[in-house]
Amino acid sequence: MLLVATSALAESRSEWWLATGLGAGAVSPDQNLVNYRWDTRPAALYALEATAGRGRLAAGLRFSRWNTTQGTGLALAEADPQVNLNALDFVGQARLVEMAGWQLWGTALVGRLGIRYAPDQAVISTGVPGGEITVQYDPIDEMNLGLGLALKRDFGRRVSAALLAEQSRFSLDTSHRRGDEIVFERQEFVNWSFRLQVSWVMDLG
């Protein structure tokens, strides 16, 4: 009976549908970010997604957010600033396999990652009365790319839940010491994220 019901539901969604979902989970930052004093412990991740689809294909937009901290390495600096990472991505999805009520979807995304600091400047004391240096943390915007898998299941005609695992990557212009030299280079970083998402589905006819 489960197989029959699932087949009927899949057939009823062969026309256009719209899904809006909320997701929560965790992101594991690239461990190479620790070389730039980022806190690379797993962090909470939140996402809001809206997709339209027909049959085995879907596409839409996703906004996701997580944050961490980045140390200054300076003993006289104020508290480490918080790093807020906000991504707005175009998401494409394709249903790969369906069995016993479960659906396996492949996902791909491309968009922009915005990195913002809070506070966006730091005042560093030089240890001399009246001597202070202000450091400005400029906003950063980079391309965000990713691939992943989603295991979905429908609960009636209106509710769908999914477990998602994704890998995303972005690049930054970095500087670091190598021996007696300061090396400037562009470096790519890869993050892994895992989340549970619940969506409300509407048939568009």
Secondary structure, DSSP 8 states (H G I E B T S, - for coil): -HHHHHHHHHHHTTSEEEEEEEEEEEEE--GGGGGGTB--S-EEEEEEEEEEEETTEEEEEEEEEEEEEB----TTS-S--EEEEEEEEEEEEEEEEEETTEEEEEEEEEEEEEEEEESSEEEEE-SSTT-EEEEE---EEEEEEEEEEEEEEEETTTEEEEEEEEEEEEEEEEEEEETTEEEEEEEEEEEEEEEEEEEEEEE--
